[in-house]
Each structure stands twice: as C-alpha cells, then as structure tokens.
C-alpha cells in the first residue's frame, strides 16, 4: 500500500537524520490524553496506547546497564552477526508494559536506545502517577535530543460517518493537511496541528499528526492516531 511505503520512508529518515532536526522538545502523555478524547467524542473505545522514546548516541554501555539494573531493569544480551542487542521487558502494573531496547552495529560506536510503554487503559490518575517515574527512568537513558512518539488505537463497533469524524478532528486540532489518501475501507490523513509540539520537517512544511481509519468486514471501525507519525501497525 502506498501509504505504508510513505510511512516506512518517513520513519527511516527520522532514524538517520541529525537528532536536532528530527523532533521538537519532549512531552509527557498529554497528547495521548487528547487522542483518547478525540476518539471518545466520536464513540470509539480505547483498545491500546503506546508511548516511545528513542535516541542514537554514544554511551557507556556498562554504566547504563548497571544504572538500569539498580532500578530493577535487567536487559538480556543478544549477539548477532552484525549487531549487539540488549532487550528487557517488564510489567509495572496490570496494564503497563515496558520494553527497553539497546542496539549497536558491531562496526559502530553509536547505540540506538528505545524505551516503549504500552497499555490498554489510560486516565488522568495513571498519567499523574507515572509521569514522575517515566521522567526519572528515561533520564538515565536519554538526552534532551531524544525523539518522542505517542499513538493510540480505538475501536467503534459499527461503521461511522467519515466526513463528520474528520470534521470534528479538524476543529479540535486546528488540523492543516499535508496528505490525504482514500482507498476502499481505508482512509489516512497526515498534517500539522499547533496543539502538539513534536514535528517532522518535510520540505517547507512540518508534520506532527497522522490518522488512519480502517473499516472491517465485521462492521467495526479501527481508528489509529499518532504523533508525529504512526509507529504501530494498523
């Protein structure tokens, strides 16, 4: 699908462009709350959410591993033909899963660091309870140049009015379009909203929101929203 190719290209560019040109300053989970608000206002039910931070830089790997170990995070080392990878997973609570990934190509001194949180429930109290925790643990992993991604997936048990839906999103986000694609039972929108600070520079424009709607044969609609791009399957 054309849009998937575009998405892969954008994400690849992010991974290799200089950090200070990729994304604006980090934010917390505010965007996730607003995505959930958009979905609930249009009769969607949250299925899952994801928050990811990533950065590529030189690190004292043993010092970093020791620091994470002190916090109860154990990473398993995996040596491949071309890379060395450290991976750790843990469940902080019933609905809060963490993944830590550190990868270095064998011929490089640069490590790619990723911290991913996923869950199926999200509310203001959870946001407040874990905001300090996330800021604390990511301080060990990242600098101010780290890239920040947020995404949700929601479900509506029926078919929706596409025109009314996107109009409500336009109004709430003050959305300016960069690209729209419509295919059979599948719609995507890419654009810019002044509400969210993280951006990807694309030529003379900035992009920081992507939305996908997929109508399923069993009469339900899947909504996916991401900033600055979608980083989950849809």
Buried (B, 14 or more C-beta within 10 A) or exposed (E): EEBEEBBEEBBEBBEEBEBEEBBBEBBBBBBBBBBBEBBEEBEBEBBBBBBBBBBBBEBEBEEBBEBBEEEEBEBEEEEEEEBBBBBBBEEBEEBBBBBBBBBBEEEBEEBBBBBBBBBEEBEEEBBEEBEEEBEEBBEBBBEEBBBBBBBBBBBBEEEBEEEEBBEBBBEBBEBBBBBEBEEEEBBBBBBBBEBBBBBBEBEEBBBBBBBBBBBEEEEBBBBBBBBBBBBBEB
